[in-house]
């Protein structure tokens, strides 16, 4: 007998063993997909882990349903990398597989129900129907109206979630049959082409054909257009182009095909393809960039990882382009990682300008089919997948010959996945992936994370600095405005100080653009009754509802709950509702009133939901169709705008006053990045930062572009209070709907850990928002000093969790472990 161990895309730690025959065992290898039965009625897509002849102990194996692939779709290196992720981030291999593979690869299993009346007579059927319950009769009646139903159809018919019992009863009565059906989600894109039928290719028959079509001028026009498009090249002509060029409709084409004059055929096409100009030669670097490039090559001789610390607009991308060019010439693949989808839109065109169709893009806004195509192209190492530009999920692709990984804006929190598992960090996982492939890694940022800069200072990474902007443009002038003083002297117009108003008028009159930054979306974060002080709260979370004016509704930013904006207070009935605080929507409304002659746009989560929404906004700003752009932190992320002369930060205090040990570092990074959008070409830009406390150390450091002092002060503070980079951190989050049970469970977990790890356990302590989606939350923080073994600490947490899972009283409490939660 032969067996295979498979990985199922479910959160269970072990692999599962199935039996295969001799031929299947000879054909199967690690990385194949197979459909396997699991449980009573489920069929899953599983990944083959290994083929062997050792029978498992303790249970009888089932045989596989069928093999889904002709060749492995997952490489050995991928599985090794995923095993490292599962081990390091304390999750299961199944969870990593589910996150890694496009869901089109994980075929859906759906239980299909059909009528099974067999040879039953009308009398027998009547007798069975007489004994039906109401639910059974509803299903039986529905199956008579249509040949088959799925589980979800039954749930809709019976208006309840659990329908298995009713199905079981009908199965026992032999009225229905149940089968598991696997549905393939990926559908190749087929483009329809037409050509002239063979019998009309000869000149004589063609002339006769054209004469016969004298009374059908539209059909004749289509044929003449076809000859023009085909020309000398004999290039295939698709039906869409033919219809457009001949100004004919689909019925004309259909008539020509029906007469046998035209033959239709289909060609499979990639959904994502480059149809631009030929690739251009790369730009000549400035002296500073040339120096940085040569320093990086020297650094790579001693280090596998190099940190490029280049100020905003110093031309880091052009340095990357030169390194990409050299890597591709060696026949190796390049992964260019970005934190946000917003950035890819600008960078795609820049990279395609140099490398043409060698660039492929991979991120979550792409459709399932598009992601499958990129996956297949990378696996086959096709010319169109030599450079992969993607967000954090691009580390999962099946690279065969990776030579370089670039992690741009490496300091960004967006590289960390917080939910669901695996809760991995894209930057750190990319570094491990590069080492497995023997590739080099570049971490690039104008404001590196403290951990990366600390590693560079400790000579763990190479360090290269680009301290001058491209073309020696000066760094923007940063002006701090005390809005406490401005309010006192009545020099504020809405949320705008007189200084910001003056600067905006000057810049706009000169035909230049303005970016306004407010890191909160919506119109107002709190609506309060001025009579009784009540503000509407989310019924599922411990937060107040945010007012969104464009839909006239109150919305929870944690669970998505929303309700219409009430006209009067829900507690006392008074019509005295007032806005507290402000978001991007409110700023947009104020700007439109203050500057009615100018075009205003907003970039936040509400305005960029569509697939190409980012690209449209960025194009409009680049084409100077937008004069004032208001945005959340999206506008701070490495975007390159040529004509932006002024950046206004409307309130810097809500960044600084945040209950997180990284608040000051993140504030510095965000403000420096948003300031970097100003004055990127010839003229020096200006940044106005409004604050109630302009003397705050971070704001002073931002105004002087002083990263070194910020790094020194923050690392000293971290050392004193035992935070990263001096200590590792693991956060254990406990959740339950019953507050008292959660409190008891978290205390048990914390005490169990404290007996082994002593004073390095903090909590249990509720977070600032301690209830989300009706689940109460409390956190335990494990701090791990450098000298303490990380793997042994994780083993200890695993043991405590195993014991915890064995306590029946705590069975409903959910435990989430997040490694490196920062």
C-alpha positions in Angstrom: 0.0 0.0 0.0 1.1 3.6 -0.7 0.2 6.7 1.3 0.4 10.5 1.0 0.5 13.0 3.7 -1.4 16.2 2.8 -1.8 19.7 4.2 -5.4 20.8 4.4 -6.2 24.6 4.3 -7.8 24.5 7.8 -6.3 25.6 11.2 -5.1 22.1 12.4 -1.5 21.6 13.1 -1.0 18.0 11.8 -0.9 16.7 8.2 -3.4 14.0 7.3 -2.7 10.6 5.6 -4.6 9.2 2.7 -4.1 6.0 0.7 -3.2 6.0 -3.0 -2.7 3.2 -5.6 0.7 2.4 -7.1 0.3 4.5 -10.2 -0.9 7.5 -8.2 2.1 7.1 -5.8 4.5 7.1 -8.8 2.9 10.2 -10.3 2.4 12.3 -7.2 5.1 14.6 -5.8 5.2 17.3 -3.1 3.2 20.4 -4.3 0.4 18.6 -6.2 -3.2 19.4 -5.4 -5.5 16.5 -4.6 -9.2 16.5 -3.7 -9.7 14.5 -0.5 -12.8 13.6 1.6 -12.7 15.0 5.1 -15.2 14.4 7.9 -18.6 13.0 7.0 -19.5 15.0 3.9 -16.8 17.5 3.0 -14.3 17.5 0.2 -11.2 19.7 0.4 -8.4 20.6 -1.9 -5.2 19.4 -0.1 -1.5 19.9 -0.9 0.6 16.8 -1.1 3.4 17.0 1.5 5.0 13.6 1.0 4.5 10.2 -0.6 5.5 7.1 1.5 4.5 3.5 2.3 4.1 3.8 6.1 0.6 3.1 7.3 -0.6 5.5 10.0 -1.4 4.1 13.4 -4.7 4.3 15.1 -7.0 5.0 12.1 -8.0 3.6 8.7 -7.1 5.8 5.8 -9.5 7.0 3.2 -8.5 7.1 -0.5 -8.2 10.4 -2.4 -11.0 11.5 -4.7 -8.9 12.7 -7.6 -5.7 14.5 -8.6 -6.2 18.1 -9.7 -2.9 18.9 -11.4 -0.7 17.7 -14.2 2.4 19.1 -12.4 3.1 20.5 -8.9 1.9 24.1 -8.4 3.9 24.6 -5.2 7.7 24.4 -5.1 9.8 22.8 -2.4 11.2 26.2 -1.4 7.7 27.6 -0.9 6.7 24.8 1.4 10.0 25.3 3.4 9.3 29.0 3.7 5.7 28.4 4.7 6.8 25.9 7.4 9.2 28.6 8.8 6.2 31.1 8.8 4.0 28.6 10.6 6.7 27.9 13.2 7.8 31.5 13.7 4.4 33.1 13.8 2.9 30.3 15.9 0.1 29.3 13.5 -0.7 26.2 11.5 0.7 25.3 8.1 -2.9 25.0 6.8 -3.5 28.7 7.7 -0.4 29.7 5.8 -1.5 27.6 2.8 -5.0 29.3 2.9 -3.4 32.8 2.9 -0.8 31.9 0.3 -2.8 30.3 -2.5 -5.2 32.3 -4.6 -8.6 31.0 -3.5 -9.2 29.9 -7.1 -6.7 27.1 -6.4 -8.5 25.9 -3.3 -11.6 24.4 -5.0 -14.9 24.8 -3.3 -16.7 21.8 -1.9 -20.5 22.2 -2.1 -23.0 19.5 -1.1 -25.4 19.0 -4.0 -28.9 17.5 -3.3 -31.0 15.8 -6.0 -34.3 13.9 -5.9 -33.9 10.1 -5.6 -37.3 8.7 -6.3 -35.9 5.6 -8.2 -38.7 3.1 -8.9 -41.1 4.3 -6.3 -44.8 4.1 -7.3 -47.3 7.0 -6.9 -48.9 5.2 -3.9 -45.5 4.9 -2.2 -44.7 8.5 -2.8 -48.1 9.6 -1.4 -47.5 7.6 1.7 -44.0 9.1 2.2 -45.4 12.6 1.6 -48.1 12.1 4.2 -45.3 11.6 6.9 -43.3 14.7 5.9 -42.7 17.5 8.4 -43.2 21.1 7.1 -39.5 21.5 6.5 -39.1 18.2 4.7 -42.1 19.1 2.4 -40.6 22.5 1.6 -37.4 20.8 0.4 -39.2 18.1 -1.5 -41.4 20.7 -3.3 -38.3 22.8 -4.2 -36.5 19.8 -5.7 -39.5 19.1 -7.9 -39.3 22.6 -9.3 -35.5 22.4 -10.0 -33.2 19.4 -10.5 -30.7 20.1 -7.8 -30.1 22.3 -4.8 -27.0 23.3 -2.7 -26.7 23.6 1.1 -27.0 27.4 0.9 -30.2 27.1 -1.1 -31.7 24.9 1.7 -30.7 27.4 4.3 -32.5 30.2 2.3 -35.6 28.0 1.8 -35.9 27.0 5.5 -34.6 30.4 6.8 -32.1 28.8 9.2 -28.4 27.8 9.3 -28.5 24.2 10.5 -30.2 22.1 7.8 -28.2 18.9 8.2 -30.8 17.2 10.4 -33.6 17.7 7.8 -31.3 16.4 5.0 -30.5 13.3 7.2 -34.2 12.5 7.6 -34.8 12.8 3.9 -31.8 10.6 3.2 -33.2 7.9 5.6 -36.5 8.0 3.7 -34.5 7.6 0.4 -36.1 10.6 -1.1 -32.9 12.6 -1.9 -29.4 11.8 -2.9 -26.3 13.8 -1.8 -23.1 14.2 -3.6 -20.0 16.4 -3.1 -19.2 18.6 -6.1 -15.9 20.3 -6.5 -16.2 23.6 -8.5 -13.1 25.0 -10.3 -13.0 28.7 -9.8 -10.4 29.7 -12.3 -11.6 30.3 -15.8 -9.1 31.2 -18.5 -9.9 34.4 -20.5 -10.8 33.4 -24.1 -10.7 36.1 -26.8 -12.9 35.5 -29.8 -11.3 35.8 -33.3 -12.6 35.4 -36.8 -11.0 34.6 -40.2 -12.2 34.1 -43.7 -13.3 30.5 -44.5 -10.8 28.5 -46.6 -13.1 28.1 -49.6 -13.1 31.9 -50.1 -9.4 32.4 -50.0 -8.9 31.9 -53.8 -9.3 35.1 -55.8 -12.1 33.9 -58.0 -14.3 32.6 -55.2 -13.6 35.8 -53.2 -14.7 38.0 -56.1 -17.9 36.0 -56.5 -18.6 36.3 -52.7 -18.2 40.1 -52.8 -20.6 40.4 -55.7 -23.1 38.2 -53.9 -23.0 40.6 -50.9 -23.9 43.7 -53.0 -27.4 43.6 -51.4 -25.9 43.2 -47.8 -23.7 46.4 -47.6 -23.1 45.9 -43.8 -21.8 42.4 -44.3 -19.6 43.5 -47.2 -18.2 46.4 -45.0 -17.2 43.9 -42.3 -15.3 41.7 -44.9 -13.5 44.8 -46.4 -12.5 45.9 -42.8 -11.3 42.3 -42.1 -9.0 42.5 -45.2 -7.7 45.9 -44.1 -6.9 44.7 -40.6 -5.4 41.4 -41.7 -3.2 43.2 -44.2 0.1 41.6 -45.2 0.9 40.4 -41.7 -1.8 37.8 -41.5 -2.3 38.9 -37.9 -5.4 37.4 -36.1 -8.3 39.8 -35.8 -10.6 39.7 -32.8 -14.3 40.3 -33.0 -14.4 43.4 -30.8 -11.8 45.3 -33.0 -13.6 44.2 -36.2 -17.0 45.4 -34.9 -15.5 48.8 -33.8 -13.6 49.4 -37.0 -16.5 48.4 -39.3 -19.2 50.1 -37.2 -21.2 46.9 -37.4 -23.1 45.2 -34.6 -22.8 41.6 -33.3 -25.8 40.3 -35.5 -23.9 41.2 -38.7 -20.9 39.1 -37.6 -23.3 36.3 -36.5 -24.9 36.2 -40.0 -21.5 35.9 -41.7 -20.5 33.1 -39.4 -23.9 31.3 -39.9 -23.4 31.5 -43.7 -20.0 29.9 -43.3 -18.2 32.9 -44.8 -16.3 33.6 -41.5 -14.9 31.0 -39.1 -14.7 31.9 -35.4 -11.9 30.6 -33.1 -10.7 31.3 -29.6 -7.3 32.1 -28.1 -6.5 32.1 -24.4 -5.3 35.5 -23.2 -3.8 36.8 -20.0 -6.1 39.3 -18.2 -3.1 41.4 -17.2 -0.9 42.4 -20.1 1.3 45.3 -21.0 0.3 47.1 -24.2 2.5 50.2 -23.9 5.5 51.4 -25.8 8.9 49.6 -26.1 11.0 49.7 -23.0 13.3 52.7 -22.7 16.9 52.9 -21.5 17.3 53.7 -17.8 18.1 57.2 -16.7 21.6 58.4 -16.0 22.1 58.7 -12.2 23.2 61.8 -10.4 26.6 61.8 -8.6 24.9 61.1 -5.2 22.9 58.2 -6.7 26.0 56.8 -8.4 27.9 56.9 -5.1 25.0 55.2 -3.3 24.8 52.5 -6.0 28.6 51.7 -5.7 28.3 51.7 -1.9 25.5 49.2 -2.1 27.5 46.9 -4.3 30.3 47.0 -1.8 27.9 46.5 1.1 26.4 43.4 -0.6 29.9 41.8 -0.6 29.7 41.6 3.2 26.0 41.7 4.0 23.0 39.9 2.5 20.7 42.8 3.6 21.4 46.5 2.9 19.3 49.4 4.4 19.1 52.4 2.0 18.3 55.4 4.1 17.5 58.1 1.5 15.6 61.3 2.2 12.3 61.9 0.4 12.7 62.6 -3.3 16.4 61.5 -3.3 15.7 59.2 -6.2 15.9 55.8 -4.5 13.7 54.3 -7.2 16.3 55.1 -9.9 18.9 53.3 -7.8 16.6 50.3 -7.5 16.1 50.3 -11.3 19.8 50.0 -11.9 20.1 47.0 -9.5 16.9 45.4 -11.1 18.5 45.8 -14.6 21.7 44.0 -13.4 19.7 41.2 -11.7 17.6 40.5 -14.8 20.7 40.4 -17.0 21.8 37.5 -14.8 18.6 35.7 -15.6 17.1 36.1 -12.1 13.7 37.2 -10.8 13.2 40.4 -8.8 10.5 41.0 -6.1 9.7 44.7 -5.5 7.5 45.0 -2.4 5.4 48.0 -1.5 3.2 48.5 1.6 0.1 49.9 -0.2 -1.7 49.2 -3.4 -1.9 53.0 -3.8 1.8 53.1 -4.5 1.8 50.4 -7.2 -0.2 52.5 -9.6 2.6 55.1 -9.9 5.4 52.6 -9.8 3.9 50.2 -12.4 4.2 52.9 -15.1 7.7 53.9 -14.0 9.0 50.3 -14.1 7.1 49.4 -17.3 8.8 52.5 -18.9 12.1 50.8 -18.4 11.3 47.0 -18.5 8.1 46.8 -20.6 6.2 43.6 -20.3 8.7 42.0 -17.9 6.7 43.6 -15.0 3.9 41.7 -13.4 1.7 43.1 -10.5 0.2 41.0 -7.7 -2.1 42.3 -4.9 -5.5 41.9 -3.4 -7.3 44.3 -5.6 -6.6 42.0 -8.6 -9.3 39.5 -9.4 -8.9 35.8 -8.7 -8.3 35.0 -12.3 -5.7 37.7 -12.6 -3.8 36.4 -9.6 -3.9 32.8 -10.9 -2.4 34.0 -14.2 0.5 35.9 -12.4 1.1 32.8 -10.2 1.3 30.5 -13.3 3.6 33.0 -15.1 6.0 33.2 -12.1 6.0 29.4 -11.7 6.9 29.0 -15.3 9.5 31.8 -15.0 7.9 33.4 -18.1 9.5 36.6 -19.6 6.5 38.6 -18.5 7.1 37.7 -14.8 10.7 38.6 -14.3 9.9 41.6 -12.0 7.0 41.2 -9.6 5.6 44.3 -8.1 3.3 43.6 -5.2 2.0 44.1 -1.6 3.0 41.8 1.3 1.1 38.8 -0.2 3.6 38.7 -3.1 6.1 36.8 -0.9 3.9 33.6 -1.4 4.4 33.4 -5.2 6.3 30.3 -6.6 9.7 31.9 -7.4 12.2 29.6 -8.9 15.2 31.9 -9.3 15.0 34.9 -7.1 18.0 37.2 -7.2 16.8 40.4 -5.5 14.1 41.6 -3.1 13.4 45.3 -2.6 11.2 46.2 0.3 10.4 49.9 -0.3 9.0 52.1 2.5 10.1 49.2 4.9 9.0 51.2 8.0 5.3 51.0 7.0 2.9 49.2 9.5 1.0 47.9 6.4 3.6 45.2 5.9 2.3 43.6 9.1 -0.8 41.4 8.8 -2.9 41.6 12.0 -5.8 39.3 11.0 -6.4 36.6 10.1 -3.6 34.1 10.7 -0.7 34.0 9.7 0.0 37.2 11.4 3.2 37.7 9.6 5.4 40.7 8.8 6.0 41.1 5.0 9.5 42.6 5.5 10.8 40.0 7.9 9.3 37.1 5.8 10.8 38.6 2.7 14.3 38.6 4.3 13.9 34.9 5.2 12.6 34.1 1.6 15.7 35.9 0.1 18.1 33.9 2.3 16.4 30.6 1.1 17.0 31.6 -2.5 20.5 33.1 -1.9 19.1 36.5 -3.0 20.0 40.0 -1.8 17.6 42.2 0.1 17.3 46.0 0.0 15.3 47.8 2.7 14.5 51.3 1.5 13.1 54.2 3.5 13.4 57.9 4.2 12.4 57.2 7.8 13.6 53.6 8.6 12.0 51.6 11.4 14.0 51.7 14.6 14.6 47.9 14.4 16.1 48.1 10.9 18.3 51.1 11.7 19.3 49.5 14.9 20.4 46.4 13.0 22.3 48.6 10.5 24.1 50.4 13.4 25.0 47.0 14.8 26.5 46.0 11.5 23.9 43.2 11.0 22.7 45.0 7.8 24.7 47.1 5.5 23.9 50.9 5.5 23.9 53.3 2.6 22.7 56.9 3.0 21.3 59.3 0.3 21.1 62.6 2.1 20.5 64.9 -0.8 17.3 65.3 -2.9 17.5 64.7 -6.6 18.8 67.8 -8.5 19.9 69.2 -5.1 16.4 70.5 -4.4 16.2 71.7 -0.8 14.2 69.8 1.8 10.9 71.4 2.5 10.6 74.2 5.0 8.5 73.0 7.9 6.6 75.6 9.9 4.9 74.8 13.2 1.7 76.7 14.0 0.3 77.0 17.5 -3.4 76.7 17.0 -4.1 77.1 20.8 -2.8 80.7 20.3 -4.6 81.1 17.0 -8.0 80.1 18.6 -7.3 82.5 21.5 -6.6 85.4 19.1 -9.6 84.4 16.8 -7.3 83.8 13.8 -8.8 80.5 12.8 -11.2 80.0 9.9 -12.9 76.7 10.7 -10.0 74.3 11.1 -7.5 76.5 9.2 -5.1 79.0 10.8 -4.5 82.3 9.1 -0.9 81.2 8.2 -2.2 78.1 6.4 -4.9 80.1 4.6 -2.3 82.7 3.3 0.1 80.0 2.1 -2.8 78.1 0.3 -3.9 81.3 -1.5 -0.4 82.1 -2.7 0.3 78.5 -3.9 -3.1 78.2 -5.7 -2.7 81.6 -7.4 0.7 80.4 -8.8 -1.1 77.4 -10.4 0.5 74.9 -8.0 -1.1 72.2 -5.9 -1.9 71.7 -2.2 -2.2 68.5 -0.1 -4.0 68.6 3.2 -3.5 65.8 5.7 -5.9 64.7 8.3 -5.5 61.1 9.6 -9.2 60.5 10.3 -11.9 59.7 7.7 -15.5 60.6 7.9 -17.1 63.9 8.8 -16.9 63.8 12.5 -15.7 61.1 14.9 -18.2 61.9 17.6 -21.8 63.3 17.6 -22.8 64.6 21.0 -26.0 66.0 22.4 -25.3 69.4 24.0 -28.3 69.0 26.3 -27.6 65.7 28.0 -24.1 64.8 26.7 -25.0 61.5 25.1 -23.2 60.4 22.0 -24.5 57.4 19.8 -22.4 54.3 20.5 -21.9 51.2 18.4 -24.1 48.4 19.8 -21.4 45.8 19.0 -18.2 47.7 20.0 -17.1 50.0 22.7 -16.6 53.0 20.4 -18.7 56.0 19.4 -20.1 56.1 15.9 -18.5 58.3 13.2 -20.7 60.6 11.2 -20.3 60.2 7.4 -22.0 63.1 5.7 -22.0 61.8 2.1 -24.3 59.0 3.1 -25.9 60.9 6.1 -25.2 58.0 8.4 -23.3 57.0 11.5 -20.8 54.2 11.0 -18.6 52.0 13.2 -15.0 51.8 11.8 -14.4 48.5 13.7 -17.4 46.3 12.8 -19.1 48.2 9.9 -22.4 48.7 11.8 -24.3 51.7 10.5 -27.5 53.6 11.1 -29.1 56.7 9.6 -28.2 60.1 11.2 -30.8 60.8 13.9 -32.5 64.2 13.8 -32.8 64.3 17.6 -30.9 62.9 20.6 -31.8 59.2 21.1 -31.6 59.7 24.9 -33.4 62.9 25.7 -35.1 63.8 22.4 -33.6 67.2 22.1 -32.6 68.5 18.6 -29.2 69.7 19.9 -26.8 67.3 18.2 -23.3 68.7 17.7 -20.1 67.5 15.9 -17.0 66.9 18.0 -13.7 66.5 16.2 -13.2 66.4 12.4 -12.3 64.1 9.6 -11.5 64.3 5.9 -15.1 64.8 4.9 -15.5 67.9 7.1 -12.2 69.4 5.8 -13.4 68.8 2.2 -16.7 70.6 2.9 -14.8 73.6 4.5 -12.2 73.8 1.6 -14.9 73.8 -1.0 -16.6 76.7 0.8 -13.3 78.6 1.3 -11.9 78.0 -2.2 -14.9 77.6 -4.5 -12.9 78.4 -7.7 -10.6 75.4 -7.3 -11.0 71.6 -7.8 -11.0 69.7 -4.5 -10.7 65.9 -4.1 -10.5 63.4 -1.2 -8.3 60.3 -0.9 -9.3 58.0 1.9 -10.8 54.5 2.4 -14.3 55.7 1.4 -13.2 57.2 -2.0 -10.8 54.4 -3.0 -12.8 51.3 -2.7 -12.9 50.4 -6.5 -10.2 48.5 -8.3 -8.8 51.5 -10.2 -9.9 54.3 -7.8 -6.4 55.0 -6.6 -5.1 55.2 -10.2 -7.8 57.6 -11.3 -7.2 60.0 -8.3 -3.4 59.9 -8.8 -3.7 60.5 -12.6 -6.0 63.5 -12.0 -3.5 65.0 -9.5 -0.6 64.4 -11.9 -2.6 66.0 -14.8 -3.3 68.9 -12.5 -7.1 68.4 -12.7 -7.0 68.6 -8.9 -5.9 71.7 -7.1 -6.4 70.6 -3.4 -6.2 67.0 -2.3 -7.4 66.1 1.2 -6.3 62.7 2.5 -5.5 60.3 5.3 -2.1 58.6 5.6 -2.6 57.2 2.0 -1.2 60.5 0.7 1.9 60.1 2.8 3.0 56.8 1.2 5.9 57.5 -1.2 3.8 59.0 -4.0 5.6 61.3 -6.4 3.7 64.5 -7.3 5.6 67.1 -9.4 3.5 70.2 -8.8 2.7 70.0 -5.1 4.2 73.0 -3.4 2.4 73.0 -0.1 1.4 70.4 2.5 -0.9 71.2 5.4 -1.1 69.0 8.5 -4.4 70.0 10.2 -3.8 68.5 13.6 -0.6 66.7 14.5 -1.7 66.0 18.1 -4.0 63.0 17.4 -1.0 61.1 16.1 1.2 61.9 19.1 -1.3 61.2 21.8 -1.9 57.5 21.1 -1.5 54.7 23.7 1.2 52.8 21.9 5.0 52.5 22.6 5.6 53.3 18.9 3.4 56.4 18.7 6.2 58.9 18.7 8.3 56.9 16.1 5.2 56.5 13.9 4.3 60.2 14.2 7.8 61.2 13.1 7.7 58.8 10.1 4.2 59.9 9.0 4.9 63.6 9.3 8.3 63.3 7.5 6.7 61.2 4.8 3.7 63.6 4.2 6.2 66.6 4.3 8.2 64.8 1.6 5.3 65.2 -0.9 6.0 68.9 -1.1 8.5 70.6 -3.5 9.9 67.6 -5.2 11.1 69.5 -8.4 12.9 72.9 -8.7 11.3 75.1 -6.1 11.4 74.4 -2.4 8.2 73.2 -0.8 6.6 74.3 2.4 4.8 72.3 5.1 2.5 73.9 7.7 2.0 71.7 10.8 -0.9 72.8 13.1 -0.7 71.7 16.7 -1.8 72.6 20.2 1.7 71.7 21.4 4.3 72.9 18.8 7.1 72.5 21.4 6.7 68.7 21.5 10.1 67.0 20.9 8.8 65.0 18.0 7.4 68.0 16.2 10.7 69.9 16.8 12.7 66.9 15.3 10.3 66.8 12.3 10.7 70.5 11.6 14.5 70.0 11.5 14.4 66.7 9.6 16.4 65.3 12.5 16.1 61.4 12.2 19.3 60.8 14.2 18.1 62.6 17.4 14.7 60.9 17.2 16.4 57.5 16.8 18.7 58.2 19.8 15.9 59.4 22.1 13.5 56.6 21.2 16.0 53.8 21.5 17.1 55.1 24.9 13.4 55.1 26.0 12.9 51.6 24.6 16.0 50.3 26.4 14.7 51.7 29.7 11.2 50.3 29.4 12.2 46.9 27.8 10.7 47.3 24.3 11.9 46.3 20.8 14.6 46.4 19.4 16.1 45.3 22.8 13.3 42.8 23.6 11.1 40.6 21.4 7.3 40.7 22.0 4.5 38.2 21.7 0.9 39.4 22.3 -1.7 36.9 23.4 -5.3 38.1 22.9 -8.2 36.5 24.7 -11.8 37.0 23.4 -15.2 35.9 24.7 -18.8 37.2 24.7 -19.0 36.6 28.5 -16.9 39.3 30.3 -16.6 37.4 33.7 -15.5 34.1 32.0 -13.0 36.0 29.9 -11.6 37.7 32.9 -11.2 34.4 34.8 -9.6 32.7 31.7 -7.1 35.5 31.0 -6.1 35.5 34.7 -5.5 31.8 34.5 -3.4 32.1 31.3 -1.4 35.0 32.6 -0.7 33.2 36.0 0.4 30.0 34.1 2.9 32.0 32.0 4.1 34.1 35.0 5.1 30.9 36.9 7.7 30.2 34.2 8.6 33.6 32.7 8.3 35.7 35.9 8.3 39.6 35.5 8.4 39.5 31.7 4.6 39.0 31.5 2.4 42.1 31.4 -1.3 41.9 31.9 -4.0 40.6 31.4 -5.1 44.1 30.5 -8.0 45.3 28.2 -6.9 47.4 25.1 -8.3 51.0 24.6 -11.2 49.5 22.6 -12.1 46.5 24.8 -15.2 45.2 23.0 -15.4 44.6 19.2 -18.2 42.7 17.4 -19.7 41.8 20.9 -16.5 40.1 21.9 -14.8 41.4 25.1 -11.0 41.5 24.6 -8.1 41.4 27.0 -4.4 41.2 26.2 -1.3 39.5 27.7 2.1 40.7 26.6 5.2 38.5 26.7 8.5 40.3 26.6 11.5 38.2 25.6 15.0 39.5 26.4 17.9 38.9 23.9 19.5 36.3 26.1 16.3 34.2 26.4 15.6 31.5 23.8 12.7 32.6 21.5 11.9 29.0 20.5 11.8 27.8 24.1 9.5 30.7 25.0 7.2 29.7 22.2 7.2 26.1 23.3 6.2 27.3 26.8 3.3 29.3 25.4 2.2 26.3 23.3 2.2 24.1 26.4 0.2 26.6 28.4 -2.3 26.9 25.5 -2.6 23.1 25.3 -3.5 23.0 29.1 -5.9 25.9 28.6 -7.7 24.1 25.8 -8.2 21.1 28.1 -10.3 23.2 30.6 -13.9 22.7 29.7 -15.0 25.9 31.4 -12.9 28.0 29.0 -13.9 26.2 25.8 -15.6 29.2 24.3 -12.7 31.6 25.0 -10.7 32.3 21.8 -6.9 32.7 22.0 -5.0 34.6 19.3 -1.1 34.7 19.4 0.6 37.5 17.6 4.4 37.3 17.3 6.4 40.6 16.9 3.2 42.6 17.4 4.7 46.0 16.4 
